[in-house]
Amino acid sequence: MVDSYNDRPVYKQDGGENYIYYSSASNTWFVGTVVGHQYGWLKNSSESASSKRWIPDLKTGWEYRPLVRSSDSLTSNTWLSDDGSLRIESLRDVEKVNELIRDIKNMKEID
């Protein structure tokens, strides 16, 4: 979590430019490069989205904007939900992994 917006946490992609944030204007969680914009790469506007405070609580309902669109869909607000494997998960044991990486680096410096 790097900040808050609309009384919900804002998450930033490690090593990337994307954020996960909640828009109270549309009752939608978005993944995009600018916090607060109504445009993103992924969104979750399911019925449960407005009641969830934390991303890990949203296991289903994610939609994506296709990278390649037809000329008809360029003028429309096209979102697809046909990818059943699409989900957003928090990393588990991030601090433990970071500690292991530090230990490995320290071991290399000692050698």
C-alpha positions as a Markdown table, in Angstrom:
| # | Residue | x | y | z |
|---|---|---|---|---|
| 1 | Met | 0.0 | 0.0 | 0.0 |
| 2 | Val | 1.5 | 3.3 | -1.0 |
| 3 | Asp | -1.4 | 5.8 | -0.3 |
| 4 | Ser | -5.1 | 6.0 | 0.0 |
| 5 | Tyr | -7.8 | 7.4 | -2.4 |
| 6 | Asn | -11.6 | 7.5 | -1.8 |
| 7 | Asp | -11.0 | 6.1 | 1.7 |
| 8 | Arg | -9.5 | 2.9 | 0.3 |
| 9 | Pro | -5.9 | 1.7 | -0.1 |
| 10 | Val | -3.8 | 2.4 | -3.2 |
| 11 | Tyr | -1.4 | -0.3 | -4.2 |
| 12 | Lys | 1.5 | 0.2 | -6.6 |
| 13 | Gln | 3.0 | -2.5 | -8.8 |
| 14 | Asp | 6.5 | -3.5 | -7.8 |
| 15 | Gly | 8.9 | -2.4 | -10.5 |
| 16 | Gly | 6.1 | -1.0 | -12.7 |
| 17 | Glu | 3.9 | 2.0 | -13.3 |
| 18 | Asn | 0.5 | 0.5 | -12.5 |
| 19 | Tyr | -1.7 | 1.3 | -9.5 |
| 20 | Ile | -4.8 | -0.4 | -8.0 |
| 21 | Tyr | -7.3 | 2.1 | -6.7 |
| 22 | Tyr | -11.0 | 2.5 | -6.0 |
| 23 | Ser | -13.2 | 5.0 | -7.8 |
| 24 | Ser | -16.2 | 6.1 | -5.7 |
| 25 | Ala | -17.6 | 7.8 | -8.8 |
| 26 | Ser | -18.2 | 4.5 | -10.5 |
| 27 | Asn | -18.0 | 2.1 | -7.5 |
| 28 | Thr | -15.1 | 0.4 | -9.3 |
| 29 | Trp | -11.7 | -0.9 | -8.6 |
| 30 | Phe | -9.3 | 0.0 | -11.4 |
| 31 | Val | -5.7 | -1.0 | -12.4 |
| 32 | Gly | -4.1 | 1.8 | -14.3 |
| 33 | Thr | -1.2 | 4.2 | -14.5 |
| 34 | Val | -2.9 | 7.3 | -13.0 |
| 35 | Val | -4.8 | 7.1 | -9.7 |
| 36 | Gly | -8.2 | 8.6 | -10.0 |
| 37 | His | -8.7 | 8.2 | -13.8 |
| 38 | Gln | -11.8 | 6.3 | -15.0 |
| 39 | Tyr | -9.6 | 4.5 | -17.5 |
| 40 | Gly | -7.5 | 1.5 | -16.7 |
| 41 | Trp | -6.3 | -1.9 | -18.0 |
| 42 | Leu | -8.4 | -3.9 | -15.5 |
| 43 | Lys | -11.5 | -3.2 | -13.5 |
| 44 | Asn | -13.9 | -4.7 | -11.1 |
| 45 | Ser | -17.3 | -3.1 | -10.9 |
| 46 | Ser | -19.1 | -6.2 | -9.6 |
| 47 | Glu | -21.8 | -5.7 | -7.0 |
| 48 | Ser | -19.4 | -6.7 | -4.2 |
| 49 | Ala | -16.7 | -4.2 | -5.4 |
| 50 | Ser | -18.2 | -1.2 | -3.6 |
| 51 | Ser | -18.4 | -3.0 | -0.3 |
| 52 | Lys | -14.9 | -4.4 | -0.3 |
| 53 | Arg | -12.1 | -2.4 | 1.3 |
| 54 | Trp | -9.2 | -4.7 | 0.4 |
| 55 | Ile | -8.2 | -6.1 | -3.0 |
| 56 | Pro | -7.7 | -9.7 | -1.8 |
| 57 | Asp | -11.4 | -9.8 | -0.9 |
| 58 | Leu | -12.3 | -9.5 | -4.6 |
| 59 | Lys | -11.7 | -13.0 | -6.0 |
| 60 | Thr | -14.0 | -12.7 | -9.0 |
| 61 | Gly | -15.5 | -10.0 | -11.2 |
| 62 | Trp | -12.4 | -8.7 | -12.9 |
| 63 | Glu | -12.6 | -7.5 | -16.5 |
| 64 | Tyr | -9.9 | -6.4 | -18.9 |
| 65 | Arg | -9.6 | -4.0 | -21.8 |
| 66 | Pro | -8.4 | -5.8 | -24.9 |
| 67 | Leu | -5.1 | -4.6 | -26.4 |
| 68 | Val | -6.3 | -5.1 | -29.9 |
| 69 | Arg | -9.8 | -3.7 | -30.7 |
| 70 | Ser | -11.8 | -3.5 | -33.8 |
| 71 | Ser | -12.8 | 0.0 | -35.2 |
| 72 | Asp | -16.3 | -0.5 | -33.8 |
| 73 | Ser | -15.0 | -1.1 | -30.3 |
| 74 | Leu | -12.7 | 1.9 | -30.4 |
| 75 | Thr | -15.6 | 4.2 | -29.9 |
| 76 | Ser | -17.3 | 2.1 | -27.3 |
| 77 | Asn | -16.2 | 1.3 | -23.8 |
| 78 | Thr | -15.3 | -2.4 | -24.4 |
| 79 | Trp | -14.5 | -4.6 | -21.4 |
| 80 | Leu | -14.2 | -8.3 | -21.5 |
| 81 | Ser | -14.7 | -10.9 | -18.8 |
| 82 | Asp | -14.0 | -14.1 | -20.8 |
| 83 | Asp | -10.7 | -15.0 | -19.0 |
| 84 | Gly | -11.7 | -17.2 | -16.1 |
| 85 | Ser | -8.1 | -17.3 | -14.8 |
| 86 | Leu | -7.9 | -13.5 | -14.4 |
| 87 | Arg | -7.4 | -12.6 | -10.7 |
| 88 | Ile | -5.4 | -10.2 | -8.6 |
| 89 | Glu | -3.6 | -11.6 | -5.6 |
| 90 | Ser | -1.4 | -10.1 | -2.9 |
| 91 | Leu | 2.0 | -11.6 | -2.6 |
| 92 | Arg | 2.4 | -13.8 | 0.4 |
| 93 | Asp | 5.4 | -13.5 | 2.7 |
| 94 | Val | 6.9 | -10.6 | 0.8 |
| 95 | Glu | 9.1 | -9.6 | 3.8 |
| 96 | Lys | 10.4 | -13.1 | 4.2 |
| 97 | Val | 11.3 | -13.3 | 0.5 |
| 98 | Asn | 13.1 | -9.9 | 0.8 |
| 99 | Glu | 15.0 | -11.2 | 3.8 |
| 100 | Leu | 16.1 | -14.3 | 1.9 |
| 101 | Ile | 17.3 | -12.1 | -1.0 |
| 102 | Arg | 19.3 | -9.9 | 1.4 |
| 103 | Asp | 20.8 | -13.0 | 3.0 |
| 104 | Ile | 21.9 | -14.4 | -0.4 |
| 105 | Lys | 23.5 | -11.1 | -1.3 |
| 106 | Asn | 25.3 | -10.9 | 2.0 |
| 107 | Met | 26.6 | -14.4 | 1.5 |
| 108 | Lys | 28.0 | -13.5 | -1.9 |
| 109 | Glu | 29.8 | -10.5 | -0.5 |
| 110 | Ile | 31.4 | -12.6 | 2.2 |
| 111 | Asp | 32.7 | -15.1 | -0.3 |
